[in-house]
Amino acid sequence: MVHYTTVATCTLNQWALDFEGNYQRIRESILQAKALNARLRIGPELEIPGYGCYDHFLERDTVQHSWEVLGRLLEDRSLDGILIDTGMPVLHRNARYNCRIIILNGKIVLIRPKLYLANDGNYREMRWFVGWTRLAQTEDFVLPLFIGRITGQRSVMFGDALISTWDTCVGIELCEELFTPESPHIAMSLDGAEIIVNSSGSHHELRKLKRRVDLITEATLKCGGVYLYANQKGCDGDRLYYDGAAMILANGVVLAMSSQFSIADVDVQVATVDLGAVRAFRAARTSRSMQAARATPYPRAKAECALAVELGDFDNSVRPTDPIAVRYNTPSEEINLGPACWLWDYLRRSGQGGFFLPLSGGLDSCSTALIVHSMCRQVTEACLRGDEQVLKDVRRCVGAGADYVPESAQELAGHLFYTCYMGTENSSTETQERARHLAQTIGSYHVDLRMDSVVTAIVALFVLVTSRTPQYEVRGGSSSENLALQNIQARLRMLLSYLFAALLPWARGRQKSLLVLSSANVDEALRGYFTKYDCSSADLNPIGSISKHDLRKYVAFARDAMELPVLDEFLNAMPSAELVPHSESYTQSDEVEMGMSYAELSEFGRLRKVDGCGPYSMVMHLLHIWGDQLTPREIAQKVR
């Protein structure tokens, strides 16, 4: 028989502790799912308080306000007729759990705590939560009194259980659990769960989306079944960007997927799936049936509803969703879109009037400027489409009236993006002209200044106090003098950045200040090749986790994709800090000063972070990789 059901997953741009805004976005996603005839809706992990609450999870108020939001969802009769999966922290026996709450028609069906917590890399869930260790077991959970008055329930099932509707069975997997060797979906599917739902708070990394899709594809190919994956999107108040890409798969094929990068607040994806096809897929595999016959039984929470269309309600307009081909963004496209969405999220939440960027004429600050340009392009496109939320945010940021609509990315950049070339006697005309050409092309409000008088004043103070005049190394000075004179310039640029970020808008008759952007790539952080408290110190660093190798590819991509021929000048330029005097016989070079190329630094980064190498094992690996080009001593010297 045919058993069609329509299911919905979504990505929401939830803000940490924005309980009212989060409630409105959850409610809107449920209403959109219902309008699309979905019988089941899932949302991102911890979507009620927001995933990025950090130590606010330790506060009792966060739990209390989460229950209050849940109470509003339970009271809302317009949300009846659909099985809803939402998320919040719950205290059970004085232990704090990261939970999914399953609700239906104003009642709580199940509270399912997370089993395996994410506690590596950027995640610290074990600081705030404890994992549920009693697999396939449940307990009674006594509801808060005001929730009990709404639902008419005294207690509900709490623990690791499946949800039985009148016609199918649903299993729950939370984010990290998909990535573990013993993923719960295996045991759940063997015990009859035909639909697996996964609510996630997964951040963006280059090339990470394919790993997610591969894992879910493999899960549904091996086990059969329907798999719904939901994810947070946006910055959620911290330094991570959550990249959406909610998806629905069935029996190993992708049926629906939301955009990985988007500035929209709510994105709902639906698919109509055939549960009969799931049953046929599983029954055709004898080895799977043998394992299912001895599977550990899960407790069942009863949901008094049917997800599939009943035979008596036959509607021949219902069509199963056709598979789609997944298109993965290239790393350069990810750099172009992900950090740009993150910057827009951060800006509109900060209440500031835009961004300030020291534009040096080099590849790194060029990359940061291009990411802001990409942000302006995406925001302008959304405004021209009539996105009311984006228009409201733009008008608030630029201080414009209710009828303002930006007509181009360059026009918007003239309001939101300020760039400044901070030259000294050591700066070249080439870098100055590159910075000016780029600013003109992308439309930023650009200032070109010379700060020699400020540098001279600082040095003069030192001379007055010590009666000693420091010199650059190329003019006979020591390495200490040389480094100090370079750092004066670098650190003054940071001070001037914050001065101009605070007052440039005021000088133009505007009220708000600016967020300062830095342009320090991950290779320089790994090597330590930067000045502390220089332009690497800022409010935000959009390229801080990106290698020089990837940035160079990105600039080449942007040149072609965004039709910016000016970028050829940056691609052909030698990386240089321009902090010491140059001549026909000497020009300061980043790679010469570091004693290694950026390509070599990228290799160091991969060995250290991905392969977990320390100095000794790194040398041993590099002997095999670079042994035909460098001697063992040269390799050891670079690693050291």
PARO-399671 format. One record per residue (C-alpha): x, z, y. Coordinates in steps of 0.25 Angstrom, whole numbers, plus 2048, in hexadecimal, padded with zeros to 3 digits. Example, Ala and Ser with C-alpha at 12.3 -4.5 7.8 and 13.67 -1.06 7.14 Angstrom:
2
83181F7EE/83781D7FC/
This chain:
640
800800800/8047FE80F/80680B816/809808824/80D81382E/81281283C/81D81C840/82481E84E/831823852/837825860/842827869/840831875/849834881/847843880/84E84C88A/85385A886/84986588A/84085B891/834860889/82985A892/83084C892/83384D883/825850880/820844888/82983B881/826840873/81783F877/81983187C/82082C86F/815832867/80A82B86F/81281E86E/81381F85F/80582285D/801816866/80A80E85C/801813850/80D81C84B/809827841/81682E842/81F83084E/82D83784E/83683A85A/84583E85D/84B84B858/848857861/84084E86A/83785A870/843861877/84D856877/85985586D/863858877/85F86687B/86C86C876/86D87B878/85F87B87E/85B87A86F/85F88986E/85588D879/847892874/84188A880/84587D879/83D88186C/831886874/83087A87D/831871871/82587886A/81E876877/820867877/81C867869/80F86E86C/80C864876/80E85986C/805860862/7FA86286C/7F9854870/7EE84D869/7F283F86D/7FE841864/7F5843858/7F583884C/80483784B/80E83F843/81884484D/82784884B/82D84F856/839858858/83D86685E/84587385B/83E87D853/84188C850/83E890842/84289E83D/84A89F84A/853893846/85288684F/84F879848/84F86B84D/842866848/83885B847/82985F849/81F856842/811857848/804850846/7F785184D/7FB85E854/801865848/80F868843/811861836/820865834/82C86B83B/838865834/84686B838/853862839/85B86482C/86985F830/86D86183E/877858846/88386084A/88E85684C/89384D857/88A84E862/88085785B/87F86685B/871869854/87687584C/87987C859/86A87C85C/86387A84E/86487E840/861874835/85687682A/85D87881D/85187A814/84F86C80F/84186880B/83C87680E/83387B819/82E88881F/82288C828/82588B837/81C89483F/81888C84C/81989285A/80B89885D/80888D868/80B88285F/802888854/7F788985D/7F887A860/7F9875852/7F188084B/7FD883841/80389083F/81088A838/81587D833/81F878829/82E87982E/839872826/83E86681E/83185F819/82A852818/81D84E820/812849817/80784181D/7FB83C816/80282F812/811831813/81D83B815/82683C820/834843820/83C84882C/84B84682E/85284A83B/85D842842/86A84883B/86384982E/86383982D/87383982E/875844823/879840815/86D84780F/863842819/855848817/84E83B817/853838808/84D845802/84084380B/83E834807/8408387F8/8358427FA/82B8387FF/82E83880E/82B829812/82D82B821/83A832826/83B836835/84783983C/84883E84A/85583D850/85E84185C/86983785A/873833865/879826868/886822863/88C814862/88780D855/87F819850/872813850/87680A844/87981683C/86B81C83E/86580F83A/86D80E82E/86A81D829/85B81B82B/85C80D824/863813819/85A81F818/84D816817/85480B80E/858816804/84C81F804/841816809/83881A814/83581A823/83F82082C/83C82483B/847827844/84582D852/85083085C/85283686A/85782D875/85D830882/86883A887/85F846885/86784E88F/87484E888/880844887/87A83D87A/87283187B/867830870/86582186D/857820867/85581585D/84981B856/846813849/83D81183D/84280C830/83B80A823/841807815/84E80381C/84A7FA827/8487FD836/83A7FB83B/83C80084A/846806853/84680A861/85180686C/85E80E86A/86080E879/85480F883/851817890/84281888B/83D826889/83482387D/836818872/82C818866/82F80F85A/82480D84F/824806842/819804838/81E80682A/81880581C/819812814/816809808/822802809/82A80F809/8248137FC/8268067F6/8358067FA/8378147F4/82F8117E7/8388057E4/84480D7E3/8448157D6/85181D7D9/84A8227E5/83E8267DE/84682E7D4/84D8367DF/83F8387E6/83983D7D9/8438497DA/84384A7E9/8428587EF/83485A7F4/83285D803/827866809/81C85D80F/81686081D/80885A81E/805850829/7F684D829/7F783E82C/7FA831826/80582882C/80181B825/7F4813828/7E981681E/7E380A816/7D680D81C/7DC80B82A/7E27FE827/7E77F6833/7ED7E8830/7F47E883E/7FE7F3839/80B7EC836/8177F2830/8237F2839/82E7E7836/83C7EB835/8457E9841/8547E5842/85C7F0848/8657EB854/8707F5856/8777F5864/8857F2865/88E7FE869/8907F7877/8807F6878/87F805874/88980887F/881800889/874806886/876814880/87E81B88B/876814896/86981A890/870827890/87482689F/8668238A3/86082F89B/86A8388A1/8688338B0/8598348B0/85A8428AA/8658478B4/85D8448C0/86983D8C7/8698308CE/8738288C6/8818278C1/88F8278C8/89A8208C0/8A981F8C5/8AB8108C2/8BA80E8BF/8BA7FF8BC/8BE8028AE/8B78008A1/8B280E89E/8AB8108AC/8A68018AB/89F80589D/8988118A3/8938088AF/88E7FE8A5/88680989E/88080D8AB/87D7FE8AD/8767FE8A0/86E80A8A3/8698038B0/8667F78A8/85D7FF89E/8568078A9/8537FB8B1/84E7F38A5/8457FF8A2/8408008B0/83D7F18B1/8357F38A4/82C7FE8AB/83180A8A4/82B8158AC/8348208A8/8418188AB/83B8148B8/8388228BC/8468278B8/84C81C8C0/84581F8CC/84882D8CB/85782B8C9/8588218D5/84F8288DE/84681B8DF/83781A8E2/82C8188D8/82D8098D9/83B8078D6/83F7FE8CA/84E7FA8C9/84F7EB8C7/85D7EB8C1/8677F38BB/8707F18C7/8667F68D1/8638028C9/8738058C8/8738048D7/86A8118D7/8708188CB/87E8148C9/88A8178D2/8988138CF/8A58168D6/8B38108D5/8BD81B8D9/8CA8148DC/8D881A8DF/8E58138E2/8E78128D3/8DA80A8D1/8DB7FB8D0/8D37F08D7/8CE7EB8CA/8C77F88C5/8C17F98D3/8BB7EB8D3/8B67EC8C4/8AF7F98C8/8A97F28D4/8A57E68CD/89E7EE8C2/8967F78CB/8917EA8D3/88D7E48C6/8857F08C0/8807F48CE/8858028CF/8878098DD/8968088DE/8A080F8E6/8AF80B8E7/8B88168ED/8C78198ED/8CA8288EB/8D98288EF/8D78318FA/8D183B8F1/8DC83A8E7/8E783B8F2/8E08478F8/8E184E8EA/8EF84B8E8/8F384F8F7/8ED85D8F4/8F685E8E8/9028598F0/8FE8638FB/8FE86F8F1/90A86B8E9/9138628F2/9148598E6/90F84B8E5/90A8468D7/90D8388D4/90882E8C9/91182B8BD/91381D8C1/9198228CE/92382C8C8/9198388C6/9188408B9/90D83F8AF/90684C8B4/9068468C2/9018398BD/8F583F8B5/8F18488C1/8F083D8CB/8E88358C1/8DF8418BE/8DC8438CD/8D68358CE/8CE8368C2/8C88448C5/8C58408D4/8BD8358CE/8B483F8C7/8B38488D3/8AF83B8DC/8A58378D1/89D8438D2/89E8438E1/8998358E2/88F8378D7/8898428E0/88983C8ED/88982C8EC/87A82C8EA/8788358F6/88182C8FE/8778218FA/86B82A8FF/86782E8F1/86583C8EC/86A83D8DD/87883F8D8/87E8378CD/8838398BF/8928368BD/89682D8B2/8A482D8AB/8AA8228A3/8B4829898/8B382288B/8B582A87E/8C382487B/8C882B888/8C2838884/8C8837876/8D683487C/8D483E888/8D8832891/8D083789D/8D18418A8/8C984D8A7/8BE84E8B3/8C08408B7/8B68358B6/8B48398A7/8AD8458AC/89F8428B1/8918458AE/88F83A8A3/89983189B/891825895/89D82088E/8A382D889/8A182A87A/8A581B87A/8B3816877/8BA80C880/8B9802875/8AA802875/8A9803884/8B27F6885/8A87EF87C/89C7F4884/8A27EF891/8A37E188A/8957E2885/8907E6893/8977DA899/88F7D0891/8827D888E/8807DC89D/8877CF8A3/8917D78AA/89E7CE8AB/8A47D88B4/8A87E08A8/8B27D68A4/8BB7DD8AE/8BA7EA8A7/8BC7E5899/8C97DE89E/8CF7EA8A6/8D97F48A0/8D480289F/8DB80A8AA/8D98188B1/8E08128BE/8E58208C1/8F381D8C4/8FA8128CD/8FB8058C7/9047F98C9/9087EC8C4/9107F28B9/9077FE8B6/8F88008B4/8F280C8AE/8EB80A8A0/8E2813898/8E780E88B/8F680F88F/8F481D894/8EC822888/8F681C87E/8EC815876/8E180A878/8D280D879/8D180586B/8DA810865/8D281B86C/8C5816866/8CC816858/8D082585B/8C282885E/8BC822852/8C6829849/8C4837850/8B5837851/8B082E846/8BB83183B/8BE83F83F/8CD83D840/8D7847846/8E484384B/8EB84283E/8E083A836/8DF831842/8ED82D842/8EC82B833/8E0822835/8E781A841/8F3818838/8EB80F830/8E380883C/8EF807846/8FB80783C/8FE7F883E/8FF7FA84D/904808850/90F811849/90A81E844/91182584F/90981D859/8FC820853/8FF82E852/90382E861/8F6828865/8ED83285C/8F583E862/
